[in-house]
Amino acid sequence: MCRIYFLLIFIISASLSTFGQESGEALIPIDSTEQQDSDIFSSAGSSKEDLIHPNPSEGIFHLKSTTAGDDISVFDGTGRMVFNTTGEESKMKIDITHLEKGIYLVIVRDQNKRLKINQKVMIK
C-alpha cells in the first residue's frame, strides 16, 4: 500500500514539473538565489503551518501568500485536478467540502508558473 502511495506521489510530482508548459515553450530557469526544497509536500521559504490552515479541516481552509492571478489547484490521490481557481487576494478561502474525505495536494503557481505552494491537505 505504501509503495503505491509513493508511486502516485512520484507520478504527480513528475507531471507537475511540466504543468503549464506548452510544447516548444522554454522552461523557466530557476534563480540560484531561490531556496529550493526537494520535499514534494513543502514550500520554499515558509513552514507548512503558515501557508494552509486549518489542516486537517472539514473542507474549508485558508491559503496565505497568494496574490491576484495565482493559479490555485487541488489534486486527488490519482493526480486528477478536482478544483481550480485564480487567486484574488493575499489570503484566500478555499471551499472543497464537496470532495470526499482524504488527502489532497494543493499547488499554487504565480503568473509566471513558478511554484509558490506545494502542500498536502486533509479533509476529515
N, C-alpha and C positions, 0 to 999 in steps of 0.2 A: 504494500500500500504506500509506504514512504517513497519507494523508488518511483512509482507512478506519479506521485505528487511532485517530486523533484524534477522528473522528466517534463511534466507540464510546465513547471516554472521555467525550465531551460528553454522550452519551445516558445513560451510567451516572451521571455527576455530577448530571444533571437529575433522574433517577429517584430518586437517593439523597437529594436535597433534600427529598423528601416521604416518605422512608422512615419508617414507624411512625406516620404521621398518618392518623387515621380521617377520614371525610368529616364535615364540620361541626366538627371539633376545631380549636381555635385553634392557630396556630403559636407556638412558644416564642420569646419575644423574646430577642435577643442582647444580652448585657450589653456596654455600650460600653467597659468596662474590660478585657474579654477581648481577648487578642491574636487576631486573625483573619488567616488566610493564604489567599490566593486560589489557591495551587497545589493542585491536586486530590490530589497524592500526598504532601503534607506535613501535619504535625500541629502545632497551635499550641503553642508553649512548649517543644518538645523537638526534638532532632535525630533524623533517621531512624535512625541507628545505635543510639541509646539505646533505642528503642521495640521494634524487632523484630530479633532476631539468631538464628542467623546468616542472612544474606541476601546471596547466594543460598544455598539449602540443598538437601538431598535430600528435603525434605518435612516435616521436623520443625523447628519454630522456637519461640522463646520470646518472649512478649509481656511488656513491663513496663508499669507504670502502670495495670493493671486492678484493679478492685475487685469484690467479691461483687455479683452482679446485673447486671454489664455484659453487653451483648449483643455477641457476637463473631461476625462474619460474614465469609465469604470468597466472592468473586465471580470467575467466569472472564471471559475477554475479551468474551463476548457479553452480560454483565450478569446471567447466571444465578447464583443463590446455590448454591454447591456444598458449603458447610459452614457450620454454625451451632451455637453453644454459648453457655452462660451462664458468665460469669466467676465463679470461686470464690475467688481469692486475688490478691495483687498481682503475682505472676509466674506466668503461665500457659504451659504447654507445649501447643502445638498440633501435632497429627499429621495431615497431609494427604498422606501417602505414597501413598494410593490414587488420587490425582489424577495426570494426565499432566504431563509436563514443560511448563513455560511460565510465563507471568506472570499473577499473580492480584492482586486488590485486597482488602486486609484493612480492614474497617470495624469500629471498636469504638465503641459508644454507651453512655452511662451510663443509669441507670434513668429519667432524665428525657428520654431520647432525644437528649441533647446529644452531639455528635461529640467523641470523645477521640483516636482514632487513625484515620487515613485514609492508608494507605500501600500501595504495591505490594510484592509479594514474588515471588521467582523460584524455581521448582523446577528444579533442573538434573539 
